[in-house]
Amino acid sequence: MNPAIGILGWIIIGALAGWIGSKLMGTDSRQGPIANIVIGVLGAVVGGFVTRFLFGDNPGNNGYIASFLVALLGSCVVILGWQALSRRRA
């Protein structure tokens, strides 16, 4: 597979996961599309590490739906972490 297609796919999956995660967490009105992409991609990384640690998951074996669900879960965790840090500073 072409690496550029893979990167583009991860950006699209990350953007969708970040957007839906921000909707679920009630932070969509405070975030813009760039923040959704960043949170979604960070969520995919966090989710990937967690699933690999817990289940010995090989990310090369996942399909788009499993990757999306992992990114969505990870984006919710990233949003919770960000909220906890921002509350602590205030």
N, C-alpha and C positions, 0 to 999 in steps of 0.2 A: 504494500500500500504506500502511496505517496505520503511522505511526512507532512507536507503542507496540508493535505486533506485531513490527516489525523489531528493536527493542531487546530485547524478550523472547526472540526467536529467537536473538539474539547471546549473551544470557546463558545460554540453554540449550546452545547450541553450545559456548560458552566453558567451561561447567561440565563438560560431557562431555569436551571436549578436555583440560581441566586434570586431570580425574580419571584418564583413560586415560594421559595423559602422566606423571602421578605414579606410576601403576602400572608403566609402562615404565621409569621412572627409579628405581624402588625407594624413593620418598619418601612413599608414600601413608600409611604408619603415622604419620608426623610431621606430616601436614597434615590439616586438617579440611575440611569442605565449602566454607566461605567462602574458604579459601586456594585450593582447587581452582578456584573460580569466578574469583577474581582472577588466578591464574596463567593460566587458560585465556583470559580476555579480554585480558590483557597479551600472551599468546602469539599471539592472533589479530591484535593490532595489530602486533607484531613481524613475524609471518609475512606480513601484508599489505604492510608496507613493503618487506620483502625481495623478495617476489614481484613487486611493482610495480617495484622497482629493477632486478631481474634480467631480467624478462620484459616489462616495460611493461604489466603486468596491470591490467585495469580491474575493480575489485571488484564493480561492478554486473553484470558478465557471468557471475560465478561462481554455481554452484548451491550447494546446502547441503552436498553431499559434498565438493566442492573447498574450500569455506570451512572445513569441519570438518578436512580434511587439513592445510590451511595453519595453522589454529589449533593442531592437535596438534603439528605440527613446531615451531611457534613456542613452544608451552608447554614442549616439551623443551629448547629453547634457553634459555628463561627459567629453568628449573630448573637447568640446567648453570651458567648465570651466577650464580644465587643460591648454588649449592654452592661455586663458585670464590671468591665474595666472603666467604662464611662461613668457609671454610678459611683464607683470608688473615688474617682477624681473629683467629682462634684461635691 
